[in-house]
Amino acid sequence: DLILPDHAIAGDNAFVENMTMATPIPGTQITDVEDAYNFYLSQVRITIERAFGILVHRWGILRRPLSMSIRKVPSIVICLMRLHNFCIDNGDSRRTPTPRSRDERHIRQRAATQRTRDDERQAAVSLDSNGIPSALVGSGHHFRDAPRGRRPRRNNNDLTPMRKMIRKVADADLRRPAF
C-alpha cells in the first residue's frame, strides 16, 4: 500500500474518485458543502503544486519524465525534499540551482566536512569518500515487498477519502470564504 490509512492523493478532474484519490466534485449544480470541499481541496492542490515547483526549480531530474517504476517515485521525491531541507539547513536557501558541477562539488565538500566534524554521530545514509550515498546507488530492494497485481476490491459500504472529507467539511460547517 502506497497511501497511508485515512490519507489520499489530491487529484484534479482528470482522475476519478477512489479509495486513494480525492477529486473535485464536477459541475455547477453543487451544494454549498460541496463547493466548500472543492475550494479547500483546490487550496491543498495549489500548496502542493507550489512545493513541487520549488523542487523542480532546484532539482533538474524533475524537469523531464522519470524513467523508473512508479513505485520508486515517492522515494525519489522524499529524497529530494530531504536534500532540499539539508541545503536550507546548511545555509543554501537559494531556489535557483547553480551549475551541476558546482552543486556536486559543494555537496561532496559539505558531506566530507560534516563527516570530519561529527564522526561520532551516526548518519542516516552513509556517504563514501566522494560524498556519494553508494549504498543507495542502483538499489531498490525496499520495493520488493510491494504487492503485485490488481487493485484490492473495495466494499461499497466504505466511504472514499473524498466522501469522508466532504462529511468533515459539513460537520465543521466550513464554507468558501467570501472575498
N, C-alpha and C positions, 0 to 999 in steps of 0.2 A: 504494500500500500504506500503510495507516494504522498497522499494527503492525510494529515493527522485527523483524528476524530473531531467533529464539530468545527472543522475548518473547510474552506472552499477556495477555489480559484475564482477570482473576479473576472468574468468574461464580458464580452460585448454581444451585440445582437447576432454576430456570426456564429455563435455557439448555441447549443440547446441546453436547457435545464436538465441536470442530472445530479447524482449523489456527490459529485466533486466540483460542480460548476454552479456559480451564481451568476445569472444573466439578467439584464433589464427586462421589464415587462413591456412588450411591444404595444404600439398603438397609442391613440389619443383619448380613447374612451376608458380611462382607468380611474380608480378611486383615489381619494386624497392619500390614503395609506400607501397605495402602490406608487403614486407619484413621489411620495417622500422616500420610499425604498429606492426608486430609480435615482433620485437626487443623491442619496448617501452612497449608493453603490458607485455612482459616477465620481464622487469625491474620492473614494478609495482608489478607483482606477486611475484618476489623474495623479494622485500622490505616487502610486506605483510607477506610472509612466515617467514621471519626473525623476524618480530614483534610478530607473533604468537608463534614462537619458544621460544622467551623470556618469553611470558605469560605462555606457557605450562611448562617451566622450573620452574617458580616461583609458579604457582598455580596448584596443583595436581589434582584438579577437571577436568582439561582439558586433563589429561593423559589417560582417558578412555571415551567411548561414553557417551554423556549426555543423561540421561533418562528423557526427558521433551519434550514438544511441540517445534517444530522447530521455532514457532513464539516467543518463550521466549529466544531463543539462543542469538539474538542481545543484549537484555538487560543484559544477563549474561556477555557477552563479554565486553560490555561497562562498566559494574560494575567492572569487573576485571581490565580493563585498568585504571579506576579511582583509584582503590585501589593500583595498581602498581605505579601510579603517586603520590598518597598520601605517599606511602612508600619512594619514592625517595625524595619528598619534606620534609620529616621528618628525613632525614639523613640515610635511609636504602637503599642504592643503590645496594646492593648485588643482584646478579642474582640467586644465589644458595639459595634455601629455607632452613631455619633451621627446626628442628623437629617441628611437628604440634603443640604440646602443648606449646612450647616456642613462636611460632608465635601468637597463640591465646592469650596467656598471655600478650605478648608485645603490641598487638593491643588494648586489653582492657585497659592496663595501659596508653597507649598513648591517647586513647579516653577519659579516665577519667581525665587525666592531661589537655587535651585540653578543656574539659568542664569547669573545675575549673578556667582556665586561661581566657577563653573567654565567660563567662556566658552571656554577653550582645550580643554576635554575634549569629545570627540565623544559625543553621546548616542546610544543605540541607536535611540530613536524621537524625532524632532524634535517639539517642542511649539510651538504658536502662542502669541501674546501672552496668551491666556487660560489657558494650560497644558493645552490640548486637543491630543491627537495627531491633528491634522486630516488627515494623510496616510493614516491608517488608517480614518477615518470613511467608511462606505459602500464600503469596498474588499472584497476577496475574490478578487483576481486570482491569489493564490498557490494557489487551489484549482482553477484551470483545467486543471492538468496531471493531476488525479486521474482514474484510469481509470473509464470508464463501463461499464455493462453488468453481466453476471453475474459471480458469484464465480469465481475460477480453480478448475479441477478439480484435485483432489489425487490424487497417486499413492497407491494403497492400501498401498504399502510404506513410505510416510513416517510417522514417528511424530508424533502430535499433541503440542503442548507439554505437555498433561496427561500423556501416556504417558512423555514424557521426564522430567517432574518425578517421577512415580512411580518411574521407574528410578533417579533420583538419590537419592530417599528410601531406596530399597532398598540401593543401593551404599554409602550413608553409614550404614546400619543405624540410621536415626532411628526413634524410637518416640514415641507420645503420652506427654507427661510424666505421671507419677503425682502426683496432688495429695493 
